[in-house]
Amino acid sequence: MLGHFSPATMGRLFPLAGLGPLYTLSQVGLVLFMFVVGLDVRPEAIRGSAKTVVFTSMASIVAPFLCGAILARQVYPQFGSGSRRAFVLFHGTAVSITAFPVPARILADRKLTNTRAGTFAKSCARVDDVTAWCLLAIISVVARNSGGSMSLLLQFGLPAIYVLIMYFLVRPLLLILLLASAGPYDAQGRTAGNRAAKASGIRERSPYCCRSSLRGTVCGQASDC
């Protein structure tokens, strides 16, 4: 705004030669700030609220997105160029998405970062950020598409088929291979199969268990624990 209303003042305060280093310094500060925010992340604080977080995040996106898309459709003849579809999607996304550092900075200033409300708000902001990148990827594909609807269908359909194959076919096969190649028990009484099952969300009961005492860690049969 300062450059628009007073270019001379803007030039004296921020010389053109110094804008590059200033931008780099601001990005370093942003990275350090996001690192500090990440240190305060406590997933257990909203355990069991994942559905609520996703629903709230999507609800906060849909209404602004529709308003921005409707407005973009109306102003396209005057300001738009290129693909109308990409123009509408881009402006709808720009109106509906807030960058994650913005709510993180507000919560830090208000000292709400470690509260339940602050944790919930940051979780919603993370979902918003992921949604924004997905929408930008979709907009990029739509804007560069020149092969018609069939080409667009293939560009979206093939990645979806790949994800389904990896999740429903390759993932179970890898789990079976890991369970079949289970090695000796480790210090905690678990095999490689136990660890693979735990990582995949499948419980497998081990015939051994370990317990700690003043003399160290003792492992034995599960019936003895």
Secondary structure, 3 states (H helix, E strand, C coil): CHHHHCHHHHHHHCCHHHHHHHHHHHHHHHHHHHHHHHHCCCHHHHCCCHHHHHHHHHHHHHHHHHHHHHHHHHHHHHHCCCCHHHHHHHHHHHHHCCCCHHHHHHHHHCCCCCCHHHHHHHHHHHHHHHHHHHHHHHHHHHHHCCCHHHHHHHHHHHHHHHHHHHHHHHHHHHHHHHHHCCCCCCCCCCCHHHHHHHHCCCCCCCCEEEEEECCEEEEEEHHHC
